[in-house]
Amino acid sequence: MIISEVSTNIENASTTIDDENKPAVVVDDETEARERKIKKSRKKKDRQKEKEAELQKEIEEENANAGPSLRKIELEQIQQVLTPLNLKVSEVDADGHCLYRAVAAQSGKDFMAIRKLAFSEQKDEFAPFCEYTDAIPIFEQYVEKVRSSAEWGGHIELRALGIALNRPIHVYSVQSGKKPLAIHEDAEDDKEPIVLSYHLHYYALGEHYNQVVVA
């Protein structure tokens, strides 16, 4: 009986020693941090896609319910100028990226690549003219938002893209009349212009850019 108890005690002691000698599980903090960062990035992209999908749905609903409108009148007026030039308006998606999609379609680049080109040249020239808010108080943050989100672009961004691409940009609109608004005309002479149309009434959700192509 005593021998049995001694044997049991030895086994228990041996088990305790073995447990103490087992290596501790080391948590890789860097791996966890990296995984958290990846998950956060995915969630951000998913939210952005949801936002763009909701916007597209609103646009489709608006088009389905709209009758003859200022949009049609405006489009006809622009087309009257384009027809003698053998040109026509070619629609691009209205998802916040319309300006960049229209420029991309005529430059052989992806629209997000075009976004990233904005303000890549002569930054200091544009800083005083950008619209700042409490959420975006400095130029660097403004540039980052332009390059990485669906932030709508306008004349300042077109000017920046003309310089970055070293190409003139011509924008037809009702406001410009028979001659397009010419941006970055001091580009090299052999550079073919990027041709766009600008619409105030294309969508009730806001202003819109399309590309202009050969009819």
N, C-alpha and C positions, 0 to 999 in steps of 0.2 A: 504493500500500500504506500509506504514511504517512498519506495523507488519510483512508483507510478507518479506520485505528486512531484517528485524531483524532476522526472522526465518531462512532465507537463510544463513545469516552470521554466525548464531549459528551452522548450519549444516556443513558449510565449516570449521569452527573452530574445530568442533568435529572431522571431517575427518582428519584434519591436526594433531590433537593430537593423534588420533588412529594410523596414519601413523608413527608418531614419536615414539610411544610406541611399534610398531612392532619390534620383535627381529631381529637383523641383521643376514644375512646369513654368517655363519662362515665357511671359507674354511679350510678343513683339510689338512694342508701342508704335514703331514706325509703320509697320504693316497695317495696324488698325487705323492709324491716322490717315494713311493713304487710301484705305478702303472707305473711310468716312468721307474723304474729299471726293472720291469718285461717285459715291452715292449722292452727295450734295449736288455735284455737277449734273448728274442724270436727272435729278428732281427738277433742277432749274431748267434744263432743256425740255423736259416733259411739260412744265408749266408754260414755257414759251410756245410750244406746239399747240397746247390747249387754247392759249390766248389767240393764236393765229387762226385756229380752226373756228373758234367762236366768232371772230371778226369776219371770216369768209362766209359763215352761215348767215350772219346779219346782212351781209351784202347780197347774198342770193335771195334772201327773203325780201329785201328792199326791191330788187329787180323784179321779182315775181309780182309784187303789189303795185309797182309804179306804172303809171300811164304815160302819155306824152308829157314831156317835161323840159325843163331848162337844159338838161343833159343832152337831149336829142337836138335841140336848137343849137346849142354850143358846138356839138360834134359836126353838125351840118355846115356851120359857118367855117370851122377849121378845114373841113374837107373841100369846101369851095375854093380855098386857097391852094390846097395840095393837088387837086385834080389836074389843073393845067401843067403842073410840074411832074405829072405821072407818079405821084406819091399817094400814100394812104396811111391812115392810122391803123396800127396793129396793137391789139389790146394785150396788156400784161396783168398779172394777178395784183389785186388790191389787198395786200397783206401787210402793209407797212414798209415793204421792200420795193415798191413799184419803181421809184426812181433808179434804184440800183439794178433791178431786173432789166429795165429798159436800156440802161447803159451797157450792162453785161451782154445783152443780146446782140449788140453791135461792136463788141470788143473781143469776143472769143474767150471770155472769162466767166467763171461762176459769180453769181451776184454777191455772195459773201466775200469772195476775193476782192470784188470791187469795193465793198464796204471798207475792207481793211486798207485799201489804198487812200481813203479819204484823209486828208491832212497829212499825208506822208511827205509832202513837199511844202516848203515855205510856210510852216506852221504859224510863225509870228504874224503873218499877214492877215490871218483869219481870226485870231484870238479876240480882238476888240468887237467883232460883229456877231459872235455866237450868243444865243439866248441862254442866260444862266438862271438857275432857280436855287432855292434853299437846298434842294436835294443834289443839285449839280453846281456847286459854287465856283469851280475852277475849270480851266480849259482842258486840262488833261483828262478830267472825268467826263467832260462833254465828248471828247474824241473817243474815249473808251466806249461810251454808250452808243455812239454812232457806229463803231466798228463791230460791236458784239450783240446788238439787240435789233428789234424791228422798229427802231425810232425812225419816224418819217424824215425824209431829206428834202431840202429846198434849194434855193439859189446859191447859198453859201457852199453847200456840199457839191453842187454842180461845178462851181468855180474851182473848188479844191480838186475835183476829179479831172477836170480839163487839164489842170497843171500836172497832176500825177501821171495822166495818160499821154500828155503832150499832144492832145487833139482838140480842135475846136468843137464846141457843142452848140447846136442850133435848136431852139425851142419855139415851136409854133403854138400860138394860142389866139383866142379872140382878141385879147389885149394887145398883142403884137401886130395885128393887122396882116398885111400881105407879106411883110418881111419878118423872119424869125428873130427872136432875141439871140444875139450872137455872144457866146461866152468863150473866153480864151482864144481870141482871134489871132494872138501873136504866136500861136503854135507854128511849127514848121510848115512851109507852104505845101508840101506834098502829102500832108496828113488829111485824110478824108474825115469830114465832120461826123460826129454822132448826132443823129436827128431825132428829136423827141417832140411830143405834144403835151401841153399842159392844160388841165381841165379843172375849172372851179366847180362845175356842177355834175361831174361824172358820177359821183356818189354823194349821197347826203351825209355820209360819214366824214367827208373831208376832201381836200384837193387830191389830184391824181395825175400821175405821169404815164403816158404810153410811149411806145416807140413809133417812129414813122419809117415806112419801108417803101420800096418801089412797088407800084401798083401792078 
